[in-house]
């Protein structure tokens, strides 16, 4: 009984740890910085510290060996399971299998994407060109691309705080950009999404592929 309590305690402890969110912070202005935080720990991923390069050791030249290679006899190629599946189920079966695989993968990646939360997403850009007319044209193009892109992110992902600003620079004609985002994710949500995707692939794709790829062997016996 004590062993059972210990096992349950370990499982509960792991679930609690996996429920604690990771926070990824990305900041770009003159340079890009990326950091990863978990509990009270923080790791700077970018910029990376340059490692001292060790001098390479010179490789000794190997003496040419006598040609004593034995040419292996060609082996008979056997049909793999995909070929057998195609022969047994035809084009319609292959198409359906691909549809099931795409549906399972698409649903799995969508669930994984929904596991991420943009706690902060702020974008600021300054647009300039040679003269005022060119600046206005460039400003319009940037706005027509930037605002729909932000709208797509907000509508498809989970976003808590966000803002985008595009400012034309008619005086100096300079271009600059600033990005700050903070993304959080709970590992247990990613694990759950991966498990669901794995089971969907197993029952809808893998088992069907294995079952129908063995039919030809049974008939030929």
N, C-alpha and C positions, 0 to 999 in steps of 0.2 A: 504493500500500500504506500509505503514511504517512497519507493521508486516511482510510482505513478504520480505522486504529488510533485516530485522533483522534475519529471518529464513535462508535466502540465505547467509548472512554474517556468521552465526554460522556454516552452512554446509561447507562453504569455509574454515573457520578457522580450523574445524576438519580435512578436507582433507589435509590442509597444515601440521598440526601436525602429521597425520598418514603417511605423505610422508617423514618426517624426519627419518633418519635411526637410528636404534639401533646398537651399536657396542659391540660385546662380545669378550673380550681378554682372552685367556687362555695361561698360561705360566707354564711349568713343567721343573724342573731341580732336585733340592733336594726335593722340595715340590711343590704342585700344587696350583696356584692362578687363580681365575676366577673373572673377573670384568665386569660390564655392564655399558655402557655409553650411554647417550641420551642428546643431546644439550650440555649444560654445566654441567650436572649432572653425577655423577659417583657413582656406588654402588659396593662394594666388596662382592661378593657372597661366595667365598672360599679364605682362610680358614674362617670358621664361628667362631664368638666369643662364647665362652662357657658361658652358662647362669648358674647362681647360682641355685643349686637345693634346693628347699624348702623342709623342713621335711614333710613327709607324715603323715597325720592325721590317727590315728587308727580308723578303722571302728567298729562301735558297732555291736555286734552279734545280729542277729534277731531271735526272738523266733519262733520255728517251728509252722506253722499254721495248723489247722485241714484240712484234705483232704476234701474239698467241691467242687472239680472241677467237672464240668458237661462235659461229653464227647459229643462233637458235632456229629451230624449225618453226615455220609459221603455224600458229594455232588456229583452229577453226573458230570463227566468230559466232557467238551465240546471241540470239535475240534477247534484248533486255525487256523488262516488264512493260515499258512504255510501248514498244513495238507490238508485244503480244496483246496489250490492252487495245491498241488501235485495230488489230486484226479481229479481235473478238467483238468489240463494241462499235467499230466504225467511226466515221467522222462526227456523227451526232454525239456519240459517247465521249469522245475527246473534247468536243466543244463544251458539253455539260460539265465535264470534269474541270476544265479551265475556268468556267463560270463559277463553280463552287469554290475553287481555290481563290479566285479573285475576290469573291464575296467575303470569304473568311479572313483573308489578309486585309482587305479594305476595312472591314468592321473592327478588326483587331487594332490596326494603326489609328483608326478614328478614336477608339476608346483610349489608346495610349496618349493621343494628342489632347483629349479632354482631361487627362490626368494632370496636365501642366496648367498652372495658373500664372498669368501675367499680373503680378501685383502692382507693377509700375511699368509704363511704356510711354516714354516722352521722346519726341523727335522734334528737332529744331533745325531749320535750314535757311541759309541766306543765299540768294541767287543774284548773280550779276553777269554782265556781258560788256562788250565794247562801248555801246552807247545806250541811251534810254530805250530806244525802239527794240533793239536786240534783247535788252534786259527784260522788257515787258513780254516779248515772245517766249523767251526762255522760262520766265516766271509762270506763264500760262501752261507750258508743257510740263513743268515740274509739278504744278498743282493738279493737273489732270491725271498724273500718274500716282502722286503721293497720297492724296486723299482717298481715292478708291482702294488703294492697297491697305491703308489703315482701316478702312471700313470692312474689307474682307477679313482682316485679322480679328477685328472686334466681333464680327458676326459668326465666325467659325471657331474661334478659340475662346477660352475663358479669360476675360480681361477685367481687372478691378479698377485701376486708374490709368487713364491715357490722355494724351494730348499731342497735337501736331501743329507746328507753326512753320509757315513758309513766308519769308520776308524778302522783297526785292531790294537790291542795293543799287540805286540809281546814281549815287555819288561816286563811290570808289570802284564799283563793278567787281567786287570780290565775291568769292564763293566759299562757303563754309558749311559744315554739318555737325550736329551734335546729337548723340543717341545715348539714352540711359534707360535701361530696363532691368527689372528684377523678376526672375521667374522662379516659382517654387513648385516642387513636386514631392509627393509622398511615395516612397518606393513600393509600398504595399499596393497602391493603385496600379502601378505599372506591372507588378507581378500578377495581379488579378487579371488584367487585360491580356497579358501574355498566356496565362493558363487557359483562359476562355478561347483565345485564338488557336492554341495548340489542340484543344479538344475538338474544336470545329474542323480543323484540318485533318485530325485523326479519323473522325467518324464520317466526314463528308468526302474526303479525298483519299487518304492513305488506305483505309480499309477497302474502299471501293476499287482502288487501283490494284491492290494485292489480290482481292477476290476474283476479279475479272481477268487478271493476267495469268491465272492458273487454270482457266477453263480449257485452253488449248492443250496443255499438258495432259489433262485428264482424258481428253478425247483421243489423243494420239496413242495412248497406252493400249 
